[in-house]
Amino acid sequence: MSGGRRRLGRAWRRRRPLRTRLALSVTAAVAVVAVGVCAAAFLVVRSALYEQLDLSLTQSARLAAQRNPGDPPGTLAGECRFLAAPACAEVVPADPAKDPASPGLLPVDPAARQVAAGRKAPYYTNITVSGFPARMLTTDYAKGRALQVALRADTVEDGIVEAAGWLVLTAAAGVLLAAVLGYWVSRTGLAPVTRLTATAERIAATRDPRHRIELPPPGREDEITRLAGSFNTMLGELEQSVTAQRRLVADASHELRTPLTALRTNAELLARADRLTPDQRERASAALGRQLREVTGLVNDLIELARDEEPQPLVEQVRLGALVEHCAQAARTHWPAVPFQVRVPDEPVVVPGVPARLSRLLGNLLDNAAKFSRGGLPVEVELVPGIPGVPGSGPELTVRDHGPGIAAEDLPHVFDRFYRAGAARALPGSGLGLAMARQIARAHDAELTAEAAPGGGALFRLTF
């Protein structure tokens, strides 16, 4: 049964909002402290009041013993029935047979007989005298006899009741204050969490990641503020990702519009092939095939770039020198008017990688260089081996052309998707080759950079 109640209590706490649970926890903690302090204060006040009364009883017992040394059992003084009267005093024998004929005003219990016989220490007890509360001291008096002294305790009892009333009011005020403080602490302490929740809900409703959580001024950071800052950082990354996706879709739509229009035009033209001469049909068919290949390549590039990561095929040790020679020979076939000068070291340069992807990277760099080369000027390709055992000194491949170069304002954007510099807008291409080259380089733990070459032209540097 108790286990079921505990489970119900845990379920109730889980259903409560965090702010409510925090407020209840703070209220309970402060309330326990307030009630504990008031209870301790009550015990201290009660003990102090009784200590004063016990001191008066001790003095009255000493005075009665001095005034009546060696008196037989019986009543020495019986005025304590009145509030302002002196203490009552009685002598109690250890043997009940020696009790006086008339009973005294104070009660006699077996413990008092033991004190008279010397077998028990003096003690205090609360009694009733004539219907009023009183406090009695039982102490040794003479051999075989004990002395009982009593005083009215009305003032002490009243003081204890009054102190208890005030302390109960204080505890109630403390609990109420604890509730207010608990609500305030939960409200102020969880304010950043509330703002974080509101921002997340607003983003979910509007699908706009530009919203941010307002942070306090510097110097007032705490755990929740750092959480809000991390959330803002995540929102910034999400905004960049969404913006990049939207830009990719917009750029892809723009780039696909022209070849698709040309495809439709040529397809419609071939649909009326009976009206065309054989030479016109051949040119239209060739244009259609060329445009299909262009669209296919563009779509494949878009698919690879949209993944924003490289696939994970089997990695092998690739000889860079042989790969560079192979890619340069393929480029000579594709660009017969452009001379390619290749310099590779005699010793083999080996790096881990995927040959097909590295060939795509080098092919894109060589195509880009050949596209901007001016008549008769070569594209220079050089592979430099790294220094073994020296961190950051891996193999380096450079591809340099002697074209118009890269303007300073275009340099930071040459690897952006669909970016076309002013000098390249009249040339064929979609603006995806260099973006794909950098993606492949980073997948192989390499860095691809672009810079202006000395004496003119562009220089691309691939460092493993």
C-alpha positions in Angstrom: 0.0 0.0 0.0 2.8 2.4 0.9 4.6 1.5 -2.3 1.5 2.4 -4.3 1.3 5.7 -2.5 4.9 6.4 -3.3 4.3 5.6 -7.0 1.3 7.9 -7.1 3.4 10.7 -5.5 6.1 10.3 -8.1 3.6 10.3 -10.9 2.0 13.5 -9.5 5.3 15.2 -9.3 6.2 14.2 -12.9 2.9 15.7 -14.1 3.6 19.0 -12.4 5.4 21.8 -14.3 9.1 22.3 -13.4 8.2 25.8 -12.0 5.6 24.3 -9.7 7.9 21.6 -8.5 10.8 24.0 -7.9 8.4 26.4 -6.0 7.1 23.5 -3.8 10.7 22.3 -3.1 11.9 25.8 -2.1 8.7 26.3 0.0 9.1 22.9 1.7 12.8 23.5 2.5 12.2 27.0 4.0 9.1 25.8 5.8 11.0 22.9 7.4 13.7 25.3 8.6 11.2 27.8 9.9 9.2 25.2 11.8 12.4 23.6 13.1 13.7 27.0 14.4 10.3 27.8 16.0 10.2 24.4 17.7 13.7 24.8 19.0 12.8 28.3 20.3 9.8 26.9 22.1 11.9 24.3 23.8 14.5 26.9 24.8 11.8 29.3 26.2 10.0 26.4 28.0 13.3 25.2 29.5 14.3 28.8 30.6 10.9 29.4 32.3 11.0 26.1 34.2 14.7 26.7 35.1 13.7 30.0 36.8 10.9 28.2 38.7 13.2 25.3 39.7 15.7 27.8 41.0 13.0 29.4 43.2 12.0 25.9 44.5 15.7 25.1 45.4 16.0 28.4 47.3 12.6 27.7 49.1 13.8 24.2 50.0 17.0 25.4 51.5 15.2 28.1 53.5 12.7 25.6 54.8 15.5 23.2 55.9 17.3 26.0 57.7 14.2 27.2 59.5 12.9 23.7 60.5 16.0 21.5 61.1 15.1 17.9 62.1 11.2 18.3 62.1 9.1 15.2 62.1 7.0 14.1 59.1 4.2 16.6 58.4 3.3 19.9 56.8 5.8 22.7 57.4 3.9 25.4 55.3 0.7 25.1 53.2 0.1 28.6 51.7 1.0 27.7 48.1 -2.7 27.4 47.3 -2.6 31.1 46.6 -0.7 32.6 43.6 1.3 35.1 45.6 1.8 32.8 48.7 5.2 31.3 49.7 6.1 27.8 48.8 4.4 24.8 50.5 6.7 22.5 52.4 6.2 19.0 53.8 8.4 16.3 55.4 7.9 12.8 54.0 9.2 9.7 55.8 10.7 6.8 54.0 8.4 4.4 55.9 4.7 5.0 55.1 3.9 3.8 58.7 5.4 7.0 60.1 3.1 9.3 58.0 1.1 11.8 60.1 -2.5 11.1 60.9 -3.8 13.9 58.7 -2.7 13.8 55.0 -0.7 16.7 53.6 -1.4 19.1 50.8 1.2 17.7 48.5 1.0 14.2 46.8 3.5 11.5 48.0 4.6 8.9 45.5 7.0 5.9 45.8 9.8 8.0 44.3 9.6 10.4 47.2 10.0 7.5 49.7 13.1 6.4 47.8 14.6 9.9 48.0 13.9 9.8 51.8 15.6 6.5 52.0 18.6 7.8 50.1 18.2 5.5 47.1 17.2 8.2 44.6 18.5 11.7 43.7 16.3 14.8 44.2 13.9 15.4 41.3 11.2 17.9 40.0 7.7 17.1 39.0 4.6 18.9 37.8 1.5 18.5 40.1 -1.9 20.1 40.8 -2.6 21.9 44.0 -6.2 22.8 44.8 -7.0 22.6 41.0 -4.1 24.8 40.0 -0.8 23.8 38.2 2.2 23.7 40.4 5.9 22.6 40.3 7.3 20.4 43.2 10.9 19.7 44.2 11.5 16.5 46.2 15.0 16.5 47.9 16.7 14.9 50.9 16.1 16.4 54.3 17.3 14.2 57.1 18.0 10.6 57.7 14.9 8.6 56.7 13.1 11.7 55.6 12.6 13.9 52.5 11.5 17.4 51.9 8.9 18.3 49.3 8.5 22.0 48.3 5.9 23.3 45.8 5.1 26.6 44.1 2.2 27.6 41.9 3.2 27.4 38.1 0.4 29.4 36.6 2.7 32.2 35.4 5.1 29.7 33.9 2.3 27.8 32.1 0.8 31.0 30.8 4.2 32.1 29.5 4.7 28.8 27.8 1.2 29.0 26.2 1.8 32.6 25.1 5.3 31.7 23.7 3.8 28.8 21.8 1.1 31.0 20.3 3.6 33.5 19.1 5.9 30.8 17.7 3.0 29.2 15.9 2.2 32.5 14.3 5.9 33.0 13.4 6.1 29.5 11.9 2.9 30.2 9.8 4.3 33.5 8.6 7.6 31.7 7.8 5.7 29.1 5.7 3.8 31.9 3.9 7.0 33.8 3.3 8.6 30.5 2.1 5.8 30.1 -0.4 6.3 33.6 -1.8 10.0 33.2 -2.0 9.6 29.8 -3.6 7.4 31.3 -6.3 9.8 34.2 -6.8 12.8 31.9 -7.0 11.1 29.6 -9.5 9.9 32.5 -11.6 13.3 34.3 -11.8 15.5 31.2 -11.8 13.6 29.6 -14.7 13.0 32.8 -16.7 15.8 31.9 -19.2 14.2 28.4 -19.6 10.8 30.1 -20.1 12.3 32.3 -22.8 14.1 29.3 -24.4 10.8 27.3 -24.5 8.9 30.3 -26.0 11.6 30.7 -28.6 11.6 27.0 -29.5 7.7 27.1 -29.7 7.9 30.2 -31.9 10.4 28.6 -34.2 8.3 25.5 -34.4 5.2 27.6 -35.3 6.8 29.9 -37.8 9.7 27.7 -39.0 11.9 30.7 -38.8 15.3 30.0 -37.1 16.2 33.7 -37.0 14.8 34.1 -33.5 17.2 34.3 -30.5 16.9 34.1 -26.8 17.7 37.4 -25.0 20.8 36.9 -22.8 21.7 39.0 -19.7 24.7 41.4 -19.8 28.2 39.9 -19.7 29.4 39.0 -16.2 26.1 37.5 -15.1 26.5 34.1 -16.7 25.2 31.0 -15.0 24.4 27.4 -16.1 21.0 28.4 -17.6 22.5 31.4 -19.3 25.1 29.2 -20.9 22.4 26.8 -21.9 20.6 29.7 -23.6 23.8 30.8 -25.3 24.4 27.2 -26.6 20.8 27.2 -27.9 21.4 30.5 -29.7 24.5 29.0 -31.2 22.5 26.0 -32.4 19.9 28.4 -33.8 22.7 30.2 -35.7 23.9 27.0 -37.2 20.4 25.9 -38.1 19.7 29.3 -39.7 22.9 28.9 -41.8 21.9 25.4 -42.8 18.4 26.5 -43.7 19.7 29.5 -45.6 22.2 27.3 -47.5 19.5 24.8 -48.4 17.2 27.5 -49.7 20.0 29.1 -51.6 20.9 25.7 -53.0 17.4 25.1 -54.2 17.1 28.6 -55.6 20.4 28.4 -57.4 19.7 24.9 -58.7 16.3 26.1 -60.0 18.1 29.0 -61.8 20.8 26.8 -63.2 18.4 24.1 -64.4 16.0 26.5 -66.1 18.3 27.3 -69.1 19.3 23.8 -70.1 15.7 22.5 -69.5 14.4 25.3 -71.7 16.9 24.3 -74.4 16.0 20.6 -74.0 12.3 21.4 -74.5 13.1 23.6 -77.5 15.2 20.9 -79.2 12.7 18.2 -78.3 9.9 20.2 -79.9 12.1 20.9 -82.9 12.8 17.2 -83.3 9.0 16.5 -83.0 8.7 18.3 -86.3 11.6 16.4 -87.9 9.6 15.9 -91.1 10.0 19.7 -91.7 13.8 19.7 -91.1 16.6 18.9 -93.4 18.9 16.0 -92.5 21.7 18.4 -91.4 19.2 20.3 -89.2 18.0 17.1 -87.6 21.6 16.0 -86.9 22.5 19.3 -85.3 19.3 19.2 -83.2 20.0 15.7 -82.1 23.6 16.5 -81.1 22.4 19.6 -79.2 19.8 17.5 -77.4 22.3 14.8 -76.4 24.8 17.5 -75.2 22.2 19.2 -73.2 21.0 15.9 -71.7 24.6 15.2 -70.6 24.9 18.7 -69.2 21.7 18.3 -67.2 22.6 14.8 -66.0 26.0 16.1 -64.8 24.5 19.1 -63.1 21.9 16.9 -61.3 24.6 14.4 -60.2 26.7 17.3 -58.9 23.7 18.7 -57.0 23.0 15.3 -55.4 26.5 14.9 -54.2 26.7 18.5 -52.9 23.3 18.3 -51.2 24.6 15.4 -49.1 27.2 17.8 -47.7 29.4 14.8 -47.0 31.4 12.2 -48.9 30.3 8.6 -49.1 32.3 6.1 -47.2 33.7 3.6 -49.8 36.8 1.5 -49.2 39.9 3.7 -48.7 43.2 2.5 -50.2 46.8 3.9 -50.6 46.8 6.1 -53.7 50.0 7.0 -55.6 49.4 10.7 -56.2 52.1 11.0 -59.0 50.5 8.4 -61.2 47.0 9.8 -60.5 48.1 13.4 -61.4 49.6 12.1 -64.7 46.4 10.2 -65.5 44.2 13.2 -64.8 46.5 15.5 -66.9 46.3 13.1 -69.8 42.5 13.1 -69.6 42.5 16.9 -69.5 44.7 17.1 -72.6 42.2 15.0 -74.5 39.3 17.3 -73.3 41.3 20.5 -73.9 43.5 19.9 -76.9 44.4 23.6 -77.3 45.7 24.0 -73.8 49.2 22.7 -72.9 49.6 21.0 -69.5 53.0 21.0 -67.8 53.2 18.3 -65.1 56.0 18.0 -62.6 56.0 15.1 -60.1 58.8 13.8 -58.0 60.6 10.6 -58.8 59.9 9.0 -55.5 56.3 7.7 -55.0 54.0 10.0 -53.0 51.3 7.9 -51.3 48.2 9.1 -49.4 45.1 7.2 -48.2 42.0 8.0 -50.2 39.5 6.9 -52.8 41.0 7.1 -56.3 37.7 7.9 -58.1 37.0 10.8 -55.8 40.5 12.2 -56.0 40.4 11.9 -59.8 37.2 14.0 -59.7 38.9 16.6 -57.5 41.9 16.9 -59.8 39.8 16.8 -62.9 37.7 19.7 -61.6 40.8 21.8 -60.8 42.4 21.1 -64.3 39.1 21.9 -66.1 38.8 25.1 -64.2 42.4 26.1 -65.0 42.1 25.1 -68.7 38.8 27.1 -69.0 40.6 30.3 -67.9 43.9 29.8 -69.8 44.7 32.2 -72.5 45.9 31.1 -75.9 49.2 29.2 -75.9 49.9 29.6 -72.1 50.2 26.4 -70.2 48.5 25.1 -67.1 51.3 24.2 -64.6 50.7 21.2 -62.3 53.3 20.4 -59.6 53.3 17.8 -56.9 55.7 18.3 -53.9 56.3 15.5 -51.4 55.9 16.2 -47.7 58.5 15.9 -45.0 58.0 12.5 -43.2 57.5 12.7 -39.5 56.9 16.5 -39.5 53.2 17.4 -38.5 51.5 19.6 -41.0 54.0 18.9 -43.7 52.2 16.5 -46.0 52.2 16.3 -49.8 51.2 19.4 -51.7 49.7 19.8 -55.2 49.5 23.1 -57.0 47.5 23.9 -60.2 48.3 27.3 -61.8 46.9 28.9 -64.9 47.9 32.1 -66.7 44.5 33.5 -67.1 42.9 36.7 -65.8 43.3 35.6 -62.1 40.8 35.9 -59.3 39.7 39.4 -58.2 40.2 40.2 -54.5 36.4 40.5 -54.0 35.8 37.1 -55.6 38.6 35.2 -53.7 36.5 34.5 -50.5 33.7 33.0 -52.6 35.4 30.9 -55.3 34.4 27.6 -53.4 30.7 28.7 -52.9 28.1 26.7 -54.7 26.9 28.2 -58.0 29.3 31.2 -57.5 30.4 32.7 -60.8 32.9 35.5 -60.9 32.4 38.3 -63.4 35.0 36.9 -65.7 33.5 33.4 -65.7 29.8 34.2 -66.4 30.3 34.1 -70.1 32.1 30.7 -69.9 30.5 27.2 -69.7 29.9 25.6 -66.3 27.5 25.6 -63.4 29.7 27.0 -60.6 29.7 23.6 -58.8 33.1 22.2 -59.7 35.2 24.0 -57.1 32.6 23.5 -54.4 32.7 19.8 -55.0 36.5 19.8 -55.1 36.7 21.4 -51.7 34.2 18.9 -50.3 36.2 16.0 -51.6 39.4 17.5 -50.2 38.0 17.9 -46.7 36.7 14.3 -46.8 40.4 13.3 -47.4 41.7 15.4 -44.5 43.2 17.9 -47.0 42.8 21.6 -47.4 42.1 23.3 -50.8 42.8 27.0 -51.1 42.9 29.6 -53.9 45.2 32.6 -54.3 46.4 35.0 -56.9 49.5 33.6 -58.7 52.6 35.8 -58.9 52.7 37.4 -62.3 49.0 36.8 -63.0 46.7 33.9 -63.1 45.1 31.8 -60.4 46.9 29.3 -58.1 45.0 26.4 -56.4 46.9 24.6 -53.6 45.8 21.2 -52.3 47.6 20.3 -49.1 47.3 16.8 -47.5 
